[in-house]
């Protein structure tokens, strides 16, 4: 099966009636992603960025496998907000599950902490992801600490949560692959399989594997928050120097950004 065909299936979702249950659908998705990632890792490339992305992929899968050895699937959850980093992590997690001996659930436990001012495009993409990747997604429109406290009260079996934080993110500099929550926060293990990925590697993975992503990234957004604090990245603006004030600003897609330290230039905080 070609990569383009796989991309089309994932873009449309795999719950097309050919499966007898959600468990079969999830198993199918995991197997397809495992095959695609395996092919990517076996590719011989002279491109340094591709090779570094392959190495990051191997390391991340190792972290995920360690988490699966430490915790049962009932004890694991996934923090998902439709952004590029947690999307990459989700794809890696699903692929790793293809080789995990435990019985898969019908849907994977996950939690979405909604921005106070969410983009409609993000919400639509999260909804689509929920069906495509068989997520049992619980949404909370409240501050993060309060949201996780509520989530753990409602899902007391959860002991660890996969999080798509990278080292360049706020508060990410000192994190490791496994970190307990800080004092005063709800108690659970944070698992960070993509902590050491660079911005360009995230996009190399997404584009090499033809993973559908939130359309805001094609409009120049490089880091997604809410509508009141997130804008297209000025480093990607293609409008010539403001010579025509009536001309609408245009932006290159997020994957065109070269400098990693410019990733959050479109964020107010």
N, C-alpha and C positions, 0 to 999 in steps of 0.2 A: 504493500500500500504506500502510495507516495505521500511526501510530507504535505504537499498542497491539499491533497484529499483529506488528510487528517485534520489540517487546519480548518477546512470547511466544515467537517463534522463537529469539531469543538465549537466553532463559531455559532452553529445552529443548535448545539446541544445534542446529547446522545440519548435523551429520553424520547425516542421516536416510536415507541410501541413495539419494538422488536424484542424487548427484554421482558422476562416474566416477572421481574421485581426490581425495586430500586437497588437491591444488593447486586443483582446482575449488572445493572447499569453502572454502578460504582466500580465494580470489578473490571468491567470493560474499559472504563475511562482510565483506571490505574494502569492496566496492561498496555493501552495505546500510548500513554505518556512514557511509561517505562521503555517501550520499544523506541520511541522517538529520541529520548535522552540517551539511550544506549548507542544509537546510531550517531548522534552528535559527538559522544565521547570517543567513538572509534574513528572519527574523521581525522585524517592527517592534514594539518594546516600549517602553512608558513607564516600565517598572520599571528603576531604576538598577542593581540587582544583576544582572539579566538582561543589560543592555547591557555591564556590565563583564566578565561571563562570556563574552559573545560576543567582546569585544576580546582577552581572555586566550586564547581558543580560536584566534583568528587568529594571534596572536604565537607560540603553541606550535607550530602547524602550520608556521609559518615556520622555527622552529628545527629541527623534524624534517626538513623538506625540505632544509635546509642540511646536516644530518647525512647524509642520503641522497645528497647531492652529494659529500660528502667521503669516504664509505665505501661499499663494496659491501655487499650484504645478508649475504654470507658473513663480513664483518668486524664486523658489528653483532650485539649481543646485548641482552637485555632483563632487568633485574632485577625480579622479580615475587614478591610475598608475599601477594597477596590483599587488601591494604589499599586504602582509597579513593583515595589519591593515585596509586599506580601503576596502579590500575584506570582512572582518567581518562586517564593517559598511554598506556596500552595501547590504549584506544579511539581516541585521536587518532592514534597510530602506525598502526594498522590502516587508518583512514580515509585517511591520507596515502599508504599503499601502493597504494591504489586508483588513484592517479594516477601512480605510479612506473613508468617504462618497463621496468625490469628484470624478468626472469622470476622469479616468486615461487617459493619453496621449498614443499615439502609441509607443513612446519611451521617456525615461527619459533624461532630459538635464544633460549633464556631460562634463567635461573638463579634458584633459590629457596633462600635461606639460611634454614633452618628454625630457629625459636626453640628453645632448650633445653627449654622446657616449652610446646609448641604447644597452642593451642585446637583441639579436634576440629572445631569449626565452621569455623575458618580453613582447616584441611587439606582439609575437604570442599569448601569453596568454591574453593580452588586447584585441586583435582582437576577440578572442574566447569569452571573457566575453561580448563584445559588442553585439554579437548575442544572447548568452545564456540569458542575463539579459535585453535585449531590451534597450540598451543605445543609446542615440543620442549624440555620443562622438565627441567633437571637439578637434583636436590635435594642439599643438603649440610647435615648436622647437625654443624656445627663453627663456630668463630669466623669472623667475616666475612673478615678478612685471609687466614686459612688457606684458607677456602672459595674465594675468588677466585684464590688462587695455584694451587690444585688445578684449578679450572675452566680457567684459561688454559693449564695444562700439557696438559689433555685437549683443549682447543679452541684450539690456538696461532694459528689464523687470526683469532681475535677481537681487534680493536683498540680497540673502543669499546663502552660499555654504557649504555643508557638507564636512568636512575634517577629515581624519582618523588619526590626530595627537594624540599621547599619551604623558603623562607627562614626560616620560623618553627621549623623542625626543629632539633634540636641539630646544631651545626657547619654550619648552612646559611646563616648570615648573610652570609658573604663569597663565596659561590659565584656563578658566572656560568653561562651556558648551556652552556659547554664548559670543563671543568677536567681537567687531567691529575691522576692520583692523587698523593697526597703522597709525599714521600721515605720509603722503607722499605716501601711498599706494592707489590703487583704493578702493573706498568706498563700502564695503559690510559687511554683518554679517558672521563671521565664526562660524560654528556650529560643536562642538566637542563631539559627543555622546560617543566615546570610550576613552576619555581623561584619565580616571582613571584605564583603564585595564592594567594588568600586562602581560608581555611577555608570561608566561605559560598559562594564561587564553585565550589569543588569539588562541594559538594552541589547547587548550582543546576544544574550541568552533568549530574550523575548523574540528578537527578529530572526535568529537562526532557527528557532523552533516554531516560528509562525504562530505565536500565542496571541489570541485576540486580547486587546487592552482597552482601557477607557479612552474614548475619542478625544478628550480634552488634551491628551498628550500630543495629538497631531495639530493642535492650535497654539502650541508654544508654551503650554504649562509643563513645568518640570518637577514640581512638588505640589501635591494636592492637599489643601486644607478646606476652608469654607469660602463662600462667595465674598465675604467681607474682608478676608485677609490673604487671598490668593489671586495672583494675576499672571498673565503670560510673562515668561522670563524676558527681560529687556535685552539680554545677551543674544536672543534669537530673533530680535526685531529686524525685518528686512526693509522697512520703510526708510527712505533716504532722508536722514538728518533733519526731518521736520520742515522741509522747504515748502511743502504743500499742506497747510493746516487742515484742509478739507479731506485729505487723503486718509482713509482708514488704515490704521497700523496693521501690518501683516507679520506673521511670525513663522519661522521654520519649525518643524516638529521637534519634540523633546530629544529624540535620539541623535539629532545633529549637534547637540551641545558637546563641546570638547573639554572644557575645564570643569573638573568635578567640584571645585570650590565655588562655582557659579550656580550650582543646582538650586539653591534656595533664594536666588535673587528676586524671584517672583512672590516671595512670602513676606508679609509684614512682620512676622515674628517666627 
